[in-house]
Amino acid sequence: MGRRAAAARARAQSARRRQPAASLRGPPSRAARAVCPRLSDVINGAGGSGRAWQSGCLLPAVAASPGPAAVPRLAVAPAPSMAFVRKRRLERERYSKERFSLLLLNLEEYYFEHHTANHIINKGCRDERKIRGSLKICSKSIIFEPDEKIQPIIKIPLRDCISIKAPEDNEGNNPFTWDTSGGISVVCNQVFLIKERNIIGPYKTVRGRTEYLFQLDVAGKLGDVVQTLHQLYRASCLDKLGDQAAMITAILQSRLARTSFDKNRFQSISETLHMECKAEMVTPLVTNPGHVCVTDANLYFQPLNGYPKPVVQITLQNVRRIYKRRHGLMPLGLEVFCTENDLCSDIYLKFYNYQDRDELYFLIATYIENHITEHTAESYMLQWQRGHISNYQYLLHLNNLADRSCNDLSQYPVFPWIIADYSSSVLDLTKPETFRDLSKPIGALNKERLDRLLTRYREMPDPKFMYGSHYSSPGYVLFYLVRVAPEYMLCLQNGKFDHADRMFNSLAETWKNCLDGATDFKELIPEFYENDSSFLVNSLKLDLGKRQGGKTVEDVELPPWASGPDDFLQKSQEALESQYVSEHLHEWIDIIFGYKQKGSEAIAAHNVFHPLTYEGGVDLNSIMDPNEKVALLTQILEFGQTPKQLFTIPHPRRIIPKSKSLSRASSHDVSIVESPVSPNEESFEDLTEESITLAWNNIAKLKLHEQYKIHKEAITGIAVTCNGSSVFTTSQDSTLKMFSRESKTLQRSVSFSNMALSSCLILPGDTTVICSSWDNHIYFYSIAFGRQQDVLMGHDDAVSKVCWRDERLYSASWDSTVKVWHCVPGETSSNKKHHFELLAELEHDVSVNTIDLNAANTVLASGTKEGTVSIWDVTTATVLHQLPCHSGTVFDAAFSPDSRHLLSAGEDNCFKVIDVQTGMLISSVTADEPQRCFKWDGNTILSGSWSGELLIWDLLGGKVIERIKGHTGAVMSMWMNEQCNSVITGGEDRQIMFWKLQY
């Protein structure tokens, strides 16, 4: 049932339904108290007051410090976003010239049908008048919309009706017996007059016994209309909300069962029907029942009442995104977008069972899967970290993925307060004190208030919660948007605006109340960071009342540093995208969408709300009593809902240029500073040299320059001298070979054993080549003297990969270890051997196939034959993160140039991106076949495939942007020079290929 109706009905019925409709600003309904007796005890206990419910709170008021008035009493229902308002405004202009809208209905009320009719005034008198219009039959009211805009819309609540009848022929005093038929007499105690003279304002309430006479144009429909009204009247007279809802639902389902989708509405006669079912189209505060139909070309929705137009049609070819949604805490919603980044969807549907929802989702998703890339929170995170999307865009995407929707206003997108300075004449974005502390929820920003809340929290019986109101509730959204969405506020508030002193009057007052108010913990909405400032201006000239002192409520009072509404939004946008916010936004994400949302981390972060606000906080299916279920759902939807949890481990920071970083560091950054990640982690990837930037921007222009077959089996490793003149390769044919790029001839061929060699590298100074072998040994070859210089017998199984940094050798082996050696080179002329000292042994559970080191030589990554990727702190020989990334061998792994991310390629055809600091798997891209080796710059990947092609990937877009023909077998190894404009590949076809960029 309606969110307002829960409280209103309980009070109204106790007054024999003859009292005026009550608003939600009173105490909780009897049904609500029956559902949560312990909550009722809290509300009515010591120190509590019913006034806490006026702000949509689940807690009694806490003694507040001196300051502005308490939080507005609107926290009970939702409002649209600017994008939503603009969209609905256009739809009304396009499809309907009516003053009527579904917002004139009560919450959870249905509009069934309409009939052209006359409203007869002063029947039988000399001044008798007939007002032409449309009679709307709704589940809880009768609405008459006059054609003349100067006349008010009449809304008659069915609960306030005394009689509804069609005159009978034998009634002598029948007012319709004179030259008329099709008449309906409605006698009631109360009516609402709306939009008189077509002015949006509070509803005018007319009380007292009154008779309204309506004459239908089609007299033959009179019997059916009266019968329907009698049914709905009986439903409105039932004492219990659950019984009312059940009866209205039965009437609705009966109507839907008697109708079906009109196939004549198909765009083409050749369309093939795939599915048809019943559903409701969801828009803010109302739902509209009808029939859904999906064909091989289009998605259709046909409203049962034909409003606002006979059919809503969406071409499947235009669909870009589709999401399953929670609606009313049930997995019944589906939202479809035909745009990539718009906050508002093209249609939001609620189904009557999850099977219909899932089937429709499958049909549409199957249609679009070939040309639409599915984005996850992790993929957006990677784009945000690397600066490809803004802070604003990232927050929009997270809200969308967390079930926040402009159409479901109990789950409206939530944005943070950013600015904390609303008194200065100049806004200084270089000062940390200008900003709100993003590491804390709103309720924890004021220590004195927090201490009072924590005292009550400790004394509270289970279930405990720190905050009785939420940071995002429907009423809070309308609080901000009343000037552009007044009809939504009137719908929510029983036809009234809130008290003038509780309106959104001033930015400074609102921020101060969020800091000091006993029950005010609200965050902001996206509109504060968009370009439309109309929500700050009373451009509709609404009569919003007068404040204490006589001041009329007009435009929102802006801080001194804003020259006007547009300038305020511009500076707010600059603040959101500022250096400070970019450095700390991940902390707020942890609180709202991340690991500090629930559990012990939420308690430690002082971020605990009432259990009913969390996903899974209650199982509605387990509640058998319909009255209890309705009351509980009403409470949950009124007080706001916590977003779906997207992250369960700490969110990585954004990559920020070190030169621009601010001096202030959050206390929550300690673990980051101490993390053994590259000291250059505060800088972007090393793309500052023009040649490197140019090379990666043009990597798709890589051309084969020359190729040579120099081995008898697959080539496993490539190393090149500093001057580029000599190329060393290892192979499964057990040989190390030296190829001259100048003479284009093979100059040396060396065999250390009869076992395959797996990798090679050249020590600084181009004096020695190190080779790893399947015979468990590591060989040192002197280039100058052309002979084996030394051998290290360091493992108990094949050595799969070696790396060298700062006189340290890192060796990976199939014996399940990675060993770190301190290596002092020998003097070849005097035949002195290398001196090896084992510094660390990194134990694994299975064979290690590949390793890589970060730029600072502090972190090592390893990949095993069973698909596990481990990240190690080599300074302490401890594992930092271990992730089962792949289902099969990890072929290659490499850090990004800035050491922030690790990319791995596996036998399962997947690329995986891991955030090094947090160990979070933030992206997964699937190829058609395994990629054996790769190079990357953090955004673009050049990979060698199983089939021999070189593939160029847009990692952020998750797609191949270029395929280059190469080897006739798998590409087994790859080398790239420092300028990234020259590449050498070695293949299973025994060839080495030289590639160059051709701009």
N, C-alpha and C positions, 0 to 999 in steps of 0.2 A: 504494500500500500504506500501512499504518498508519505514522503518524509515529514511534511508539515502535518499531515492528517493524523499521525501517531499521537501527537500531543493534543491537537485540536479536538479530535473526535472524543477522546476520553473525557475532556472537560465539557464539551458540548453535549454529549449524551447524558452526562450527570445532571445537566440542566434541562433535560427532557427535550433536547434538540431545538428548543425555542430560543436559545441564547445565540448571540452573534458568533460567527466562526472565530475561533481563537487562533492566535499566532504561536509560533514556536518559542516565543520569548518567555513562556511560563515554565513551570517545573516539568520534569519528565512525566510521561503518561503512566497510567497504572500498569499498562502492558510492559512498558520498558522497565519499571521497577520490579515487576514480577520476574522478568528475565534475569536481571542482575541485582539480587537483593543486597549483596555485599557492596556493590557500587552505590546502591541507594543509601546504605548505612554510611558510606564515606561522605556522600553528598549532604546527608541530613545530620551528620555527626558534629562533634565539637569543632568549632572554627569554620564549619562549612556554611554555605548559603545557597539557596536556589538560584541566586544570581549567576553562579558559575555556569549554570546551564544556558544562561542568556547568551553566552559567548561560544556556545557549542562545545563546552568543556565536559570532560569526564571527571573532573576533580573539583573540590570546593576551592574557593578563593583563598590565596595565601595573603597574609598581611603585606600590603604593598608599601614600598617606600614612597615618600611624597613625590608626586609627579602628575602627569596628565591623567585623564579619565581612563577607566579600564578599557580593555579591548572591545571593539565594536561587537554588538550582540548579533552579528550576522553569521557566525560560524556554524551554519546549519545547512547550507546548500551551495550550488555551483554557479559558475559563470563562464562565458565564452572568451576566447582570446581575440585579439585584434584581427588576426587573420580569419578567425571564425566569424566575427561580426561582419567583416567585409564580404565574406562569402555568402552568408545568409541574406545580407542586404541585397546582393546581386540576384540571388535566387528569388527573393520576394518580388523584385522589380520585373524579373523575367517571366515568372510563372503565375503571379497572382497580384491582383489589384485590391484584394480584400484587406480590410483592417483586422479581420480575424486571424489569429495564429494559434498554434498549439500551446503557446505560452499562456493563453487565457485559461487553460485547464489546470486542475490541481496536479501535483506531482503524482505520477503513477496512474493518471486518468487517461482513458482512451476516448478518441473522437470516432463515433461510429458512422453517422450519416447526416445528410443535410437535406432540407426541403425548402423550396421557394414558398414564401408565405407572406401574409400581412399581419402586422400587429395592430389590432383594433383598439383604439382609445375612445372612451366615452360612448360605448355602443348604445345606440338608440336615442342619443341626445342630439340636440341641434348642432353641437360642436364636435360631432363624431369625426374621427380621423382614421385613416388607414395608412400605416407606414410600411412601405414595401421593404422586403429584406429576405434573409435566409435564416431558417430555424435549424440549429445544430443540435443533434442528439448525442450527448456524451455520457460516459459511464457514471459520472457523479453530478452532472449538471445539465441544464437546458440553456443554450446560448442563442440569443437572437441578434443578428448583425444587420442593422438597417442599411439600406442603400445610400441614404443621405448621410454624409459624413458628419454633419452637424449634430445628428442624433447619437446618443450614447449606445454602446453595445450593452445589452441586458444579459446578465448571468444569474440564473436561478439555481442555487444549490438544491439538489434533490432531497437532501436531508432536512431542508427547511420547508419542504412542501407539505401542505395540509391535504390537498386533493388534486388529482390530475384526471380529467375526464372529458369524453366527447359527449355533447348534449344528446339526450334521447328524445324521440319524436313526441312522447307523451308529456314532456315537461312543459308546463304552461308558461313558466317564466324563463324558458330557454332563450338566451340572447341570440342564438344562431338560427332560430326558426324563421326569422324574417329574411327571405331572399338570400339565404346563404347556406353553405354546406362545407364540410371539411374543417369544422371548428374544434379547437381544443381550449379548454378552460384550465388554467393552472392557478391554484390558490396557495399562497405561501406566506411565511412570516418574515422573510428577508431576501433581498436581491442586491446585486452589485451593479452599479452603473459605471461603464468603463469607456475611456477615450471620448468623453463628451466634447463636442466641437473638434474632434480628432486631435486632442491634446493628450500627450502621454503624461499621466500623473497618477496619484493615488486613487484607488477605486472609491467611489462614493457609495456608502452603505445606506440602504433604505430599509428601515425596520417597521414592522407592523403588518397586520393582515391586509393583503392586497391580492386582487384577482387580475390575472393577465390573460387576454384573449388572443389566440393566434388562429388564423385561417389559412389552411394549406391550399395551394393552387390545384393540386391533384387530390380531390376528395376521396378517391378510391384507396389512397394510402392511409387514411385516417385510422382505421382499425389496427393496422400493423404498428403504426407509430405509437398509439396509445398503449397497446399491449407491451411494446418494448419499454416505454417509460414506466409502466407499472412494475415490470420485472426489475428495472434498475432502481426504482424507488424502494422496492422491498429489500434489495441488497443494501441500500444506504441506511435502512432502518435497523439492520442487524446490530446487536450490541458489541460483538467481538470483531476486531479488525481482520483476523484470519478468516472468519466466516464471510465477511464482506468481500475480501479478496477472492476467496474460492468461488463465490457465486458470480462475481463479475468475470472471472477467468472462464467459468463454464459458459457464460453467455458469449464471450469473445470466441472461444474455441468452436462453439456451435456455428457462429457466423462464418468463421474461416473454413469449417468443414463443408459448408453449403456452397462455397465458391471455389474457384480455381483460377490460375493465371490465364488471362485472355491471350491465346496464341496469335490472335490477329494483331497483337502489338509487336510481334517479331519484326525486326528490320528487313528481313529477307525471307521469302517463302522457302528458300533452300536450307535454312538453318536447321541443324539437328539438335533436338532436345536431349540433354544429358541428365538433368536433375530438376526437380521441382519440390519445394517444401514450404512450410509456414515459418515466418520469422517476423521480427520487428526492426524497423529502421530507427536507429538511436540518434537523437540530437539532444543538445543540452536541456535537461530537465524533463524531457518528454520522450516517449517512444511511440512509434506509429506501426500498428500491425498490418500485415499483408502477406503476399506470396512472393517467394524468391524463385527465379528460374535461371538456369545457366544452359547455354547452348554451346556449339562449337565456335561461336564468334562473339557472344555477348553475355553479360551478366545483367539481369533485369530484376527490379523490385516493383511490384504493383501494390500500392497502398489499398487497404480495404475500403477506405473512405475517399480515394481519389485525390487526396491532398498531399503535397501542394500541386502535384500534377499527376495525371493518370499513371504514368510509368517512369521510373528512373532507369536509365540505360547506360551501361558502361561497356565500352569496347574492350575486349580482353587484350587486344593488341596494344592498347595504351596503358595497361596496368604495369606499374613499375615496382610496387612493394605490396605485400600482403602479410598481415600479422594476425595471429590468434590473440584474443583478448580475454581477460577476466571482466565479467560484467555482473555487478551485484554479488561479488565474491565467487561466482560460478564460472567455469570454463566454457562460456557460451557465446562469446563475442568474436567478431571477425571484422577487421578494418582493411579497406582497400584504398591504395593511393595510386594515382596516375601521374604523380610527380616524384622527383628524386628527393627534394629537400623541403617541400612545403610542410608546415606544421599541421595543416588540416587535410583530412582524408576526403576522398570522393564519396565514400559511403561507409557507414558503420552499421553492422547488422548484429542483432541478438537473436539466437535461435532458441527453440524450446527444448532441444536436447543436444548433447555434444556430438552425437553421431552425425547429425545433419551438418553441424558446423565443420567437423573434420572432413566429411565427404566433399563439401563445397571447397574447402581449403585445398584439398588434394587435386580437385579438378582444375582450379585456377593455377595452383602452383605448378602442376604438370604442364599446363599450357605455356607458362612464362619461363620455365626453368632454363630453356635453351638460350635465352638472351638477357636474362636478369642475373646479376651477381648478388648472392645472399651475403649480407653484411652482419657481422656479429659485433658484440661490444668490444671484443679484442681487436677486431680489424679496424674499427673506428679509433680505438686507443692508439694503435700504431700510427695511423694518419695524424692524430692529434699530437703525439709525442714528437713527430718529425716536422711539425709545422705545416702540414698540408691542409688541415682544417683549423678553424679558429676555435677559441674557447666557447664562444656562443654556439657554433655548429656542433661541437662535441657534446655540449650539454643537451641540445635538442635531440641528438641521436640517442643519448643515454635515456632521456625521458621516454622516447618512443619505444625503446627496447624494454623499458621497465613498466610497460602497460599504461603510461600516462597519455591521455588523449584529450583533445579539445572537445570531443563529443561526449565524453563521460566525465562530467565535471567534478565528481567525487575523486577522480584521479587526474587532476589537471597538471600539466607540466610545471615543475617547481624549479626556480632559479634562486641563487643566493643573493642576500644582501652583500654588496661589495664595499660600498663607500660608508665610512663611519663619521665623516665630517660634513655636517649640514649647517654650519654656522660661519665658516670662513668666507671671505669675499673672493678668494682665489683658491681653486682646487689644485693642490700640489700632488701629482701622482708619483713624485719621486720620494715622498716621505712615507715610510711604512705606517705611521700612525694615522694616515689618511684612510687606511683600509680596516675593514672588519677582520677579526681573527678567524680565518677559515678552518682552523683545526678544531673548532668547538661548535656545537649546535647553538642556536639562538638562546636557548634557555640557560646555557652555561657561560654566557658572555659577562653577566653581572654576578660577581662572586657573592654579594650579600643575598641576592634573590636565590641563587643556587644553594647557598647554605640552608636557607629556610626550606627549600624543596627537598633537599637531602635529609633534613631532620624528619620531615613528614614521611619521606620514602622509607626510612629505617623503621619507623613506628607502624607502617602500614602492613596489614595482613596480606597474604598472597591472594591474587596476583599483584605484585608490586609494580608501580610505575612512577616515574618522576614528574611527568607532565600530563595534565588532564586534557589539554587541548593539543591540537596537532600543528605542525608547521605549514601544512597545506590542506585546507578544508574548503568545501564549496563556498561557504560564506565569505571566507577570506578573499577568494578570487573576485567575487562580486563587490566586495569592499573596494577593491582597486578599480573595477571596471564599471561602476554604476553610471558614470556620466555618458558612456557609449552603449551601455546595455541596460537601460532602465527597465525595460519590460521583463528582463530576466530577474531583476531584483524584486519587481512587483509580484511576479509569479512565485518567487521564493518566500516573500514576506507577507503573503495573504493580502496583496493589493496595497501595501504600504511601503514607503521608504523608511529606512532606519532613522533613529533620532539624529538630528543635525550634529550634535556634539560627538556622535560616534561614527560620523562619516569620515571618508578619506579627505581630510581638510588640509593637511600639511605634511610634507616629507619629514621635516624635523620632528614634529609631534609623533608621527607614526614610528619613526626609528627610536625615539626616546621611550615610547610605550612598549616597543618590542624588547628594549633593554630592561625596563623597570616594571612593566605591567605584571600583575600577579598571574594572569592566565593568557598572556599574549606572547606567542612564540613563532609567529608566522614568518615565513621567508617571502621572496618575491615571485613574480611570474615573468614569462618571457617578454611581455610588452615593455618592460623597463629597459630592455636592451635592443629594441627594434626601432623603426624609423617613424612610426605613426604616433604622434603625441596627443591625439584627440582624446585619449582617456584621462588626460590631465586638465582638459578644458571643458567647461559647460557650454558647449556650442549649441546644444539643443534647448538651451534656456529653461532647463528643468527647475521646477520649484522644489528644492531639496530641503527647505526649511530654514529656520534661523537658529543660530547658536545662542548660548547664554551670553547675554550682553547685547543681543539684537543683531549681530552680524549675519548677513545672508550667506548661505553656502553657495559659492560660485566655483571658480577655478581652484585647482590645488595650489597651495602656497609652496613655492619653490625655494631652494636654498639660495643664499646671496650670490654664490658663485655661478649661478645659471641665469643668463640674460633672458631666457624664455623657455617654453616647453621643448622646442626642438633642440635648443642648446643643452638643456638638461639631459635629453636622451643621447645626444652626441657625446657629452662628457661621460655619461654612464657606460656607453659602449667603449670609450677609450679606457675607462677604468677596468672593465671586464677583460679587455685584451692587454692590459698593462703587464709590465715585467713582474711586479709583485704577485699579481693574481695567477699568472702563468706558472710561477714558482710554487704556489700554494694551493692551486685548485684541486689537486689530487687529494688533499686532506679533506676537503668538503665532500668530494665524491666518496671517500671512504665512509663518511658519516651517513650520507643519504642513500647511496647505491651499493656500498661496499661492505667490508668485513666488520666495520664498527656499527652496522645497522642492528645486529642481533647478538644475543649471547653475552658472554663475559666481557668481550671487547666493547659492546654497547654500554654495559654498566660502568666500565672503567672510563669511558668517554662521556659519561653523563648524558646518554642518548636513549633513554628508555621511555617508551610511550605505552599507552594502554594496550594489552594483548589483542584486543579486538581490531586494532588498526593494522595489524600485520597480516600478510598473506599466510593462510593456513591457521590463523588465530582461532577460527571456529569452523566446524564442519556443518554447514547448513543441512546437508542430507541426513545427518544423524539426528536432527531435531524433528520429532514427529508432530508436536503440537503446532498447528498452523498459526495460532495467535502468538505463541512464543517466537516462532520463526520470523513473522512479520515485524514484531517489535524489535527483535535483535538486529535484523537487517536494517531497520530504520536507524537504530543507533549507529551502526557501523558506517552507513553511508553519510550520516549527518556530520560526523566528527572527523572525516578525512581518513585516507588510507596511506600507509607507508608504501613506497614504490617496491616493485619486485627487486629482490637482491640480485645484482649482476656480478659482483666480485666477492670472493671469500678470502682473499689474501690482500695485503696492502697494494694499493694502486700505484703504479710507477709514476715518477715525476715527469714533467715535460722537459725536453732537452732545451736548455736555455744558454744563449751565448754568455760566456763568463764575463766578458768585458762590460756587459750590461746588468749583471746581477746586482741586487740590492744588498746592503750590508746586513740588514736584519735577517736572522735565520730562526725558523720556528724550532721550538724545543723538540718537535717531533722529527727533526732532521738529523738527530744525533746518530741514529743507526745508519743513515745514509752516508754521513761523513766518514763514519768508521768502516763502512763497507769496503772490501778490498777490490774496488772497481777502479778503472783507470783514473788517474788524477786529472785527466783531461775531460772527465765526464760532464763538466759544465759547459763544454763547447759543442758546437755542431760537428757532424762528421767532417773529416779533413778534406773538404772540397774547395778550399780557398784558392788553390792554384788554378789558374784559368785553363791550363791544359787538361787537368783532370776533369773539371766541370764540363769542358767542351767534349771530352772523350765520352763520358757517360751519357751526355745528352745526344750523342750521335752514335751510340754503340750499335744501333741497328744497321749502320753503314759498314759493318765489319766485312771485309772481303778476303777471300783466300788468295794468298800471295804465291805460295809454293808448297810442295809436299814431297816427302821422301819416305821410302820404306827401308828402314835400317835395322829392324829387329825381326826375329823369327816367331815371336809370340807377342801377346798384348803388352803395350807400354804402360808402366805403372807409376812412373815419376819423371818430372822434368825440372831441371835446374839450369840457370843461365848465369854466366859470368857478368860482372858489373858492366863491362864495356859492351856486352851483348855479342861478342864475337864467337863464343863457344857455347854449345848446348849439350848438357849431359842428360842422358836418359837411362832409366832402369826398366827392366822388362821381366816378364815371367819366364823368359828364356835364360834367366840367371846371369845376364850380362849387363855391365855398365858401359855405355858407349858415349864417345865424345864426337860431336858433329860440328864442323866449322861452317859458320854462316857466310864467311867471306869467300872461301873456296868452294862451298857447297859440297863438301866431301866428308866422308866418315874418316876420322883421324885415329881413333883408338877404340878398342874393344877389350874389355877386361872381364874375366870371370873369377869370382871369389870361391864359389862352390857350385854344386850341381842343382842347387835349390833356387827358386824364384827370388828376385829382388822386388821389394814392395814400395820403396820410396827413396828419394835422394834429396840432398841439399848441399850448398856450397858455403863453406865457412867464410867469414869476412876476410878480405884480402885475396880471395880467389886462389888460395893455396891448397885447399883440401876439400874433397868431396866425401860426404858421409852417406852410406847406403844401408838400408835396413833389409834384412833377409828372412826368408821363411825357415832358414836353418837355425834360428834363435839368436843370431849374431848381428852385430852392427860393425860395418867395415869402414875404415878410414883410408882414403886413396889420395896420395900426393899427386897433384896436377903437375908440379914442376919436375918431379923425378919419375913420374909415370909408373908408380908401383904402389902396392898395398903398404900402408904405413903402420897401421895398427888394427886390432880387432877387439871388440868388447863383447864378451860372452855374458850378456846381462839378463837373459830371460830363459824360461823353461819351455817356451813355445814360439811360434813364428812372431817376428817383430813386424807390425803392420804399418807403423808410421813413426817418423822422427821429426823433431823440431829443435832449433838451436836459437838461444838468446843469451847474450851476456855471459859467455863461457859456461853456459848450462845446457845440457843435452836432455831433451824430454823424449822418452821412447814409450810407445804403446805396443802391447803384445796380446796375442791370443791366450796367453797364460793368465788373463784377467787382471793385469796390472798396468799402471803407467808409472814409470820410474823417472826420477829427477836426479841427474848426475852433475856434479861439478867436474869440469873437464879442463885440464891444463894441457894445451897442445905440446907435443914433443918436438924435438929438433931433428928434422929429417937428416941433416948432414952428418950428425953424430950418432944417428940411429937410436936416439932416445925415444922411448915410447910415451904415449899420452898417459897422464895420471888421472884416474877416475875415482871419484868419491861419491858413493850413493847418499844423496841428501834426503830423499823421501820416496815412499812407495805408496801409491794411491790404489787401494784395493777395490776391485769390482767383483760382481757376482759371475760375470760371463766374459767372453773374449772381447777385447777392445779393438775396434776396427779403425778409428780415426781420432785425432786430437787437433786442437788449435789453441793458441795463446792470444790473450788480448794485447793491446799495444803497450801496456805498462808492465807486461810480464808478471802480473800478479794473479791473474785468473786464467785457469785452464779449463777447456771444455773437452769432454770425451764422449764418443758414441760407440755403443756396443753392437754385437751381432744380434741381440734380441730387441733392439730398438730403443734402449734407454739412453738418454742424454743427461750427463752429469756436469755440473759446474763446480769447480774446485778453487779454493783459496790456496795457492801454491806456497804462500808464505807460512801457512800453518798446517798444510797438508790435510785440510779438512774439507768435506763436501759441503757446499752451500745450498745447492738445489739438485734434485734428482727427479727427472720426469720420464715417464714411459711414453715417449713421443711417437714412436713408429712401431708398426707391426712387422718387424723384419729388420735386417741389417741397416745401420746408419752408415751410408756411404761416405758422406762428407759433412763437415761442420766448420763454420767460420764466424768470427766476430765481425760486426760492422766496424767501419773505420773509427767510429767514436766509442767503440766498446760497450755501447748501451744494449745492443741486441745481439743475439746469437741465432744464426740460421743453420738449419740442418736439412739434409736430403736423405730420404730413406728408400728402402726396397719396396715400400708400400705406395710408391708414386707421389709421396707428399713432401712439400716443403713445410717446415715448422719454424716459427719465429718465437723466441723466448726473450722476455725482458730479463736482463742479467741481474739487475738489482733485486727484483722481487721473486724471480723464478716463475713468473706467470707466463703461460703459453698464450700469446696474444694474437697469433695469426696462423692459419693453416691454408695452404694452397695445394690443390690436387692436380697433377699432370696426367697425361694419357699413358705415360710409361715412366719407369724409374729414371731419375737424373743422377748420374754417377759422380759428377764433380761440378763445381761452380765457382764463380767470382761474383761479388756484389758490392755495391756502394752504400747499402742501407735502404735503398729504394728500388733499384733495378738489379735484376739478376741475369747474368750470362751463364747458362748451364749447358753441360754436355749430356746428351740423352743416351738411352740404351740403344736406340736405333742409329745413332751416329750424327744426328742433327745438333746444331747449336741453337738453343732457344733463348730468346730475350723476353724477360718477364717484367711486367709492371706489378710489383709485389703488392702495392697498396690497392690496385684494382683487381688483383688476383687473376690476371689473364696474360696469355702470351701475346706479345705485340709484334714479334718477328720470328720466323723460322729460317735457318740457314743450312743448306745441305752441306754435309761434311764427310765424316767417315762412313765406311760400309759396315761397321760394327759399332759396339758401344764406345763412347768417348770415355776413356779410363782416367785421364789426367789432364790438368790444365795449368798453364803458367801465364801470368800477366805482368807486364812491366810497371814501374812506378807511375808512369804517365798515363797508364791505362789505355794506350793507343796501339799496343802490340800484344798479340796473344799467340801462344803455341799450345796445340792440343796433341795428345797421344791417344791412339785408339786400339781397339781390339783387332783392328785390321793391320796392326804392326807398323802403321805409318805415323810420322809426325807431320803436322800441318802448321804452316806459318800464316797468321792472319794479321791484316793491317786495316786501320780505319782509313777510309777514303772520303774526305769531306766534300 
